[in-house]
């Protein structure tokens, strides 16, 4: 795959992840677990970031202590802490960076297919789908921060680090 495309994809996907991390970091502990469920919106976003980064999503398992509750349309067994969600996000950030850095024409044109077969995308498209999902939920978190603490993180124009 052309390195310029990989670099551009990482700069923008990495920036989306960095913006999500900034929203999580800015959220005061007192707003983490309220009726607005900031923690849950952040966790949901990170869980699916991880899932959509799995080139073979059939049999996907998140790292411990996280569960498959997102697939079962139920809340997790407990509230995850900011530290747990942030750590999971950093795990996913590395996973995303490694995936993009290792993309080949063959991998990028391969298909990502979920277990039921209802979602089937070329790998390069599931990456864009995933980035849009991260952006969508980051915007929701920023709105919650504006409403609750009258503050939100600044725009991030590109990833805080380069691909290589």
KELUM-971816 format. One record per residue (C-alpha): residue number from 0; residue in one letter; chain; x, y, z. Coordinates in steps of 0.05 Angstrom, whole numbers, plus 5000, padded with zeros to 4 digits. Layout:
<mitis>
<miti nr="NUM" rest="A" kette="A" x="X" y="Y" z="Z"/>
...
</mitis>
This chain:
<mitis>
<miti nr="0" rest="X" kette="A" x="5000" y="5000" z="5000"/>
<miti nr="1" rest="X" kette="A" x="5024" y="5070" z="4985"/>
<miti nr="2" rest="X" kette="A" x="5059" y="5099" z="5047"/>
<miti nr="3" rest="X" kette="A" x="5029" y="5168" z="5035"/>
<miti nr="4" rest="X" kette="A" x="4958" y="5140" z="5042"/>
<miti nr="5" rest="X" kette="A" x="4978" y="5102" z="5104"/>
<miti nr="6" rest="X" kette="A" x="5008" y="5165" z="5135"/>
<miti nr="7" rest="X" kette="A" x="4946" y="5207" z="5119"/>
<miti nr="8" rest="X" kette="A" x="4900" y="5153" z="5146"/>
<miti nr="9" rest="X" kette="A" x="4940" y="5148" z="5211"/>
<miti nr="10" rest="X" kette="A" x="4945" y="5223" z="5221"/>
<miti nr="11" rest="X" kette="A" x="4869" y="5230" z="5217"/>
<miti nr="12" rest="X" kette="A" x="4849" y="5166" z="5253"/>
<miti nr="13" rest="X" kette="A" x="4902" y="5179" z="5306"/>
<miti nr="14" rest="X" kette="A" x="4874" y="5250" z="5314"/>
<miti nr="15" rest="X" kette="A" x="4804" y="5222" z="5325"/>
<miti nr="16" rest="X" kette="A" x="4831" y="5175" z="5378"/>
<miti nr="17" rest="X" kette="A" x="4870" y="5232" z="5410"/>
<miti nr="18" rest="X" kette="A" x="4807" y="5275" z="5413"/>
<miti nr="19" rest="X" kette="A" x="4770" y="5218" z="5447"/>
<miti nr="20" rest="X" kette="A" x="4826" y="5211" z="5498"/>
<miti nr="21" rest="X" kette="A" x="4824" y="5286" z="5510"/>
<miti nr="22" rest="X" kette="A" x="4749" y="5283" z="5525"/>
<miti nr="23" rest="X" kette="A" x="4759" y="5226" z="5573"/>
<miti nr="24" rest="X" kette="A" x="4816" y="5262" z="5607"/>
<miti nr="25" rest="X" kette="A" x="4777" y="5327" z="5614"/>
<miti nr="26" rest="X" kette="A" x="4716" y="5294" z="5645"/>
<miti nr="27" rest="X" kette="A" x="4718" y="5307" z="5720"/>
<miti nr="28" rest="X" kette="A" x="4710" y="5246" z="5765"/>
<miti nr="29" rest="X" kette="A" x="4645" y="5276" z="5790"/>
<miti nr="30" rest="X" kette="A" x="4616" y="5273" z="5720"/>
<miti nr="31" rest="X" kette="A" x="4643" y="5204" z="5701"/>
<miti nr="32" rest="X" kette="A" x="4586" y="5163" z="5729"/>
<miti nr="33" rest="X" kette="A" x="4522" y="5205" z="5728"/>
<miti nr="34" rest="X" kette="A" x="4455" y="5197" z="5696"/>
<miti nr="35" rest="X" kette="A" x="4487" y="5220" z="5630"/>
<miti nr="36" rest="X" kette="A" x="4532" y="5158" z="5632"/>
<miti nr="37" rest="X" kette="A" x="4594" y="5193" z="5605"/>
<miti nr="38" rest="X" kette="A" x="4634" y="5131" z="5624"/>
<miti nr="39" rest="X" kette="A" x="4589" y="5085" z="5584"/>
<miti nr="40" rest="X" kette="A" x="4589" y="5127" z="5521"/>
<miti nr="41" rest="X" kette="A" x="4666" y="5129" z="5524"/>
<miti nr="42" rest="X" kette="A" x="4670" y="5054" z="5537"/>
<miti nr="43" rest="X" kette="A" x="4621" y="5037" z="5481"/>
<miti nr="44" rest="X" kette="A" x="4664" y="5077" z="5433"/>
<miti nr="45" rest="X" kette="A" x="4729" y="5044" z="5454"/>
<miti nr="46" rest="X" kette="A" x="4698" y="4974" z="5453"/>
<miti nr="47" rest="X" kette="A" x="4675" y="4982" z="5381"/>
<miti nr="48" rest="X" kette="A" x="4740" y="5016" z="5362"/>
<miti nr="49" rest="X" kette="A" x="4774" y="4951" z="5384"/>
<miti nr="50" rest="X" kette="A" x="4723" y="4906" z="5351"/>
<miti nr="51" rest="X" kette="A" x="4726" y="4942" z="5283"/>
<miti nr="52" rest="X" kette="A" x="4802" y="4938" z="5285"/>
<miti nr="53" rest="X" kette="A" x="4799" y="4862" z="5289"/>
<miti nr="54" rest="X" kette="A" x="4815" y="4836" z="5219"/>
<miti nr="55" rest="X" kette="A" x="4781" y="4772" z="5238"/>
<miti nr="56" rest="X" kette="A" x="4722" y="4795" z="5281"/>
<miti nr="57" rest="X" kette="A" x="4691" y="4726" z="5289"/>
<miti nr="58" rest="X" kette="A" x="4708" y="4704" z="5359"/>
<miti nr="59" rest="X" kette="A" x="4729" y="4774" z="5381"/>
<miti nr="60" rest="X" kette="A" x="4743" y="4781" z="5455"/>
<miti nr="61" rest="X" kette="A" x="4760" y="4847" z="5489"/>
<miti nr="62" rest="X" kette="A" x="4817" y="4848" z="5539"/>
<miti nr="63" rest="X" kette="A" x="4801" y="4836" z="5613"/>
<miti nr="64" rest="X" kette="A" x="4764" y="4864" z="5652"/>
<miti nr="65" rest="X" kette="A" x="4718" y="4882" z="5594"/>
<miti nr="66" rest="X" kette="A" x="4661" y="4837" z="5572"/>
<miti nr="67" rest="X" kette="A" x="4619" y="4824" z="5510"/>
<miti nr="68" rest="X" kette="A" x="4559" y="4861" z="5540"/>
<miti nr="69" rest="X" kette="A" x="4559" y="4908" z="5480"/>
<miti nr="70" rest="X" kette="A" x="4540" y="4850" z="5435"/>
<miti nr="71" rest="X" kette="A" x="4485" y="4829" z="5484"/>
<miti nr="72" rest="X" kette="A" x="4451" y="4897" z="5484"/>
<miti nr="73" rest="X" kette="A" x="4461" y="4907" z="5559"/>
<miti nr="74" rest="X" kette="A" x="4502" y="4951" z="5604"/>
<miti nr="75" rest="X" kette="A" x="4568" y="4923" z="5630"/>
<miti nr="76" rest="X" kette="A" x="4567" y="4888" z="5697"/>
<miti nr="77" rest="X" kette="A" x="4599" y="4949" z="5730"/>
<miti nr="78" rest="X" kette="A" x="4622" y="5020" z="5717"/>
<miti nr="79" rest="X" kette="A" x="4691" y="5021" z="5686"/>
<miti nr="80" rest="X" kette="A" x="4739" y="5074" z="5714"/>
<miti nr="81" rest="X" kette="A" x="4770" y="5130" z="5674"/>
<miti nr="82" rest="X" kette="A" x="4837" y="5094" z="5681"/>
<miti nr="83" rest="X" kette="A" x="4809" y="5029" z="5654"/>
<miti nr="84" rest="X" kette="A" x="4776" y="5062" z="5594"/>
<miti nr="85" rest="X" kette="A" x="4837" y="5105" z="5580"/>
<miti nr="86" rest="X" kette="A" x="4882" y="5044" z="5584"/>
<miti nr="87" rest="X" kette="A" x="4836" y="5006" z="5537"/>
<miti nr="88" rest="X" kette="A" x="4837" y="5066" z="5489"/>
<miti nr="89" rest="X" kette="A" x="4914" y="5067" z="5489"/>
<miti nr="90" rest="X" kette="A" x="4913" y="4992" z="5474"/>
<miti nr="91" rest="X" kette="A" x="4867" y="5006" z="5415"/>
<miti nr="92" rest="X" kette="A" x="4909" y="5065" z="5392"/>
<miti nr="93" rest="X" kette="A" x="4970" y="5020" z="5387"/>
<miti nr="94" rest="X" kette="A" x="4928" y="4966" z="5352"/>
<miti nr="95" rest="X" kette="A" x="4903" y="5018" z="5302"/>
<miti nr="96" rest="X" kette="A" x="4971" y="5047" z="5288"/>
<miti nr="97" rest="X" kette="A" x="5001" y="4977" z="5278"/>
<miti nr="98" rest="X" kette="A" x="4945" y="4957" z="5232"/>
<miti nr="99" rest="X" kette="A" x="4952" y="5019" z="5188"/>
<miti nr="100" rest="X" kette="A" x="5028" y="5014" z="5187"/>
<miti nr="101" rest="X" kette="A" x="5023" y="4941" z="5165"/>
<miti nr="102" rest="X" kette="A" x="4971" y="4951" z="5111"/>
<miti nr="103" rest="X" kette="A" x="4986" y="4920" z="5045"/>
<miti nr="104" rest="X" kette="A" x="4945" y="4924" z="4981"/>
<miti nr="105" rest="X" kette="A" x="4921" y="4853" z="4995"/>
<miti nr="106" rest="X" kette="A" x="4901" y="4868" z="5067"/>
<miti nr="107" rest="X" kette="A" x="4868" y="4934" z="5050"/>
<miti nr="108" rest="X" kette="A" x="4826" y="4902" z="4996"/>
<miti nr="109" rest="X" kette="A" x="4809" y="4841" z="5039"/>
<miti nr="110" rest="X" kette="A" x="4741" y="4839" z="5073"/>
<miti nr="111" rest="X" kette="A" x="4720" y="4851" z="5144"/>
<miti nr="112" rest="X" kette="A" x="4658" y="4809" z="5158"/>
<miti nr="113" rest="X" kette="A" x="4621" y="4804" z="5224"/>
<miti nr="114" rest="X" kette="A" x="4597" y="4738" z="5253"/>
<miti nr="115" rest="X" kette="A" x="4526" y="4744" z="5226"/>
<miti nr="116" rest="X" kette="A" x="4550" y="4767" z="5158"/>
<miti nr="117" rest="X" kette="A" x="4506" y="4830" z="5162"/>
<miti nr="118" rest="X" kette="A" x="4567" y="4875" z="5158"/>
<miti nr="119" rest="X" kette="A" x="4617" y="4864" z="5101"/>
<miti nr="120" rest="X" kette="A" x="4667" y="4919" z="5084"/>
<miti nr="121" rest="X" kette="A" x="4734" y="4922" z="5051"/>
<miti nr="122" rest="X" kette="A" x="4786" y="4932" z="5106"/>
<miti nr="123" rest="X" kette="A" x="4802" y="5003" z="5084"/>
<miti nr="124" rest="X" kette="A" x="4728" y="5020" z="5088"/>
<miti nr="125" rest="X" kette="A" x="4718" y="4990" z="5158"/>
<miti nr="126" rest="X" kette="A" x="4776" y="5034" z="5180"/>
<miti nr="127" rest="X" kette="A" x="4739" y="5095" z="5155"/>
<miti nr="128" rest="X" kette="A" x="4673" y="5070" z="5185"/>
<miti nr="129" rest="X" kette="A" x="4709" y="5060" z="5251"/>
<miti nr="130" rest="X" kette="A" x="4740" y="5130" z="5249"/>
<miti nr="131" rest="X" kette="A" x="4671" y="5160" z="5236"/>
<miti nr="132" rest="X" kette="A" x="4644" y="5120" z="5296"/>
<miti nr="133" rest="X" kette="A" x="4699" y="5148" z="5341"/>
<miti nr="134" rest="X" kette="A" x="4685" y="5219" z="5316"/>
<miti nr="135" rest="X" kette="A" x="4610" y="5211" z="5327"/>
<miti nr="136" rest="X" kette="A" x="4618" y="5189" z="5400"/>
<miti nr="137" rest="X" kette="A" x="4673" y="5239" z="5414"/>
<miti nr="138" rest="X" kette="A" x="4626" y="5294" z="5391"/>
<miti nr="139" rest="X" kette="A" x="4573" y="5268" z="5439"/>
<miti nr="140" rest="X" kette="A" x="4623" y="5267" z="5496"/>
<miti nr="141" rest="X" kette="A" x="4645" y="5338" z="5480"/>
<miti nr="142" rest="X" kette="A" x="4572" y="5360" z="5480"/>
<miti nr="143" rest="X" kette="A" x="4562" y="5329" z="5549"/>
<miti nr="144" rest="X" kette="A" x="4625" y="5364" z="5574"/>
<miti nr="145" rest="X" kette="A" x="4599" y="5431" z="5547"/>
<miti nr="146" rest="X" kette="A" x="4532" y="5420" z="5580"/>
<miti nr="147" rest="X" kette="A" x="4560" y="5396" z="5647"/>
<miti nr="148" rest="X" kette="A" x="4625" y="5435" z="5657"/>
<miti nr="149" rest="X" kette="A" x="4621" y="5488" z="5603"/>
<miti nr="150" rest="X" kette="A" x="4687" y="5464" z="5573"/>
<miti nr="151" rest="X" kette="A" x="4710" y="5415" z="5519"/>
<miti nr="152" rest="X" kette="A" x="4777" y="5395" z="5490"/>
<miti nr="153" rest="X" kette="A" x="4808" y="5433" z="5432"/>
<miti nr="154" rest="X" kette="A" x="4807" y="5407" z="5360"/>
<miti nr="155" rest="X" kette="A" x="4864" y="5360" z="5343"/>
<miti nr="156" rest="X" kette="A" x="4886" y="5368" z="5270"/>
<miti nr="157" rest="X" kette="A" x="4931" y="5307" z="5266"/>
<miti nr="158" rest="X" kette="A" x="4955" y="5250" z="5309"/>
<miti nr="159" rest="X" kette="A" x="5004" y="5267" z="5363"/>
<miti nr="160" rest="X" kette="A" x="5055" y="5220" z="5332"/>
<miti nr="161" rest="X" kette="A" x="5076" y="5196" z="5263"/>
<miti nr="162" rest="X" kette="A" x="5062" y="5128" z="5235"/>
<miti nr="163" rest="X" kette="A" x="5134" y="5104" z="5235"/>
</mitis>
